[in-house]
Amino acid sequence: MDLSPAVATALSLAIGYLFGSIPFGLLITRRAGTADLRSIGSGNIGATNVLRTGRKGLAAATLVGDMLKGTAAVLLARYLFGDDAAIAAGLGAFLGHILPVWLKFKGGKGVATYIGVLLGLWWPAALIFCAVWLAIAAITRYSSLAALIASAVIPPLLLWLQYLPLATLFAVLSAILWFKHRANIRRLMDGSEGKIGAKT
């Protein structure tokens, strides 16, 4: 489309936000007849909290949905407006997930959507994120710690590879992700953080 860069960026942010704000965890668990996800465990709408219901299939579906909405937003914006717009859509998708208007701006913590945005913008970095996450999660069984470490790896990696716009985007997303995990960080420090697979 022949639009000014400012208009393309604004539209891409909006597209990303709308995609990102789809609360797959809540929709999937409600469809399956479980209790309101926001009343379970951490109250989060993401895959880790869905796993606390004991329904691994629902957790997997949530993970895939929350990832692919970020990927879809990025790919659509790139197709319509180009690479710079795709970066804006990635930011919008992440913000939509953590601040969905439909849920009074109380969303998830953004890990799956972060991966999905990475997948759409530069897929090798998404594989690296997942490899780091899996390694840390396997060793510690802390999903939050795995996400924190993996998200800390990505911006310097992108900077080292001289992907400066992506490094800037993911530095911002990682900072927000860490902020959203501040309660998890406190629990990790005092030893009360829940481990993967534990029911609450």
Order of alpha helices (4+ residues) and beta strands (2+ residues): alpha-alpha-alpha-alpha-alpha-alpha-alpha-alpha-alpha-alpha
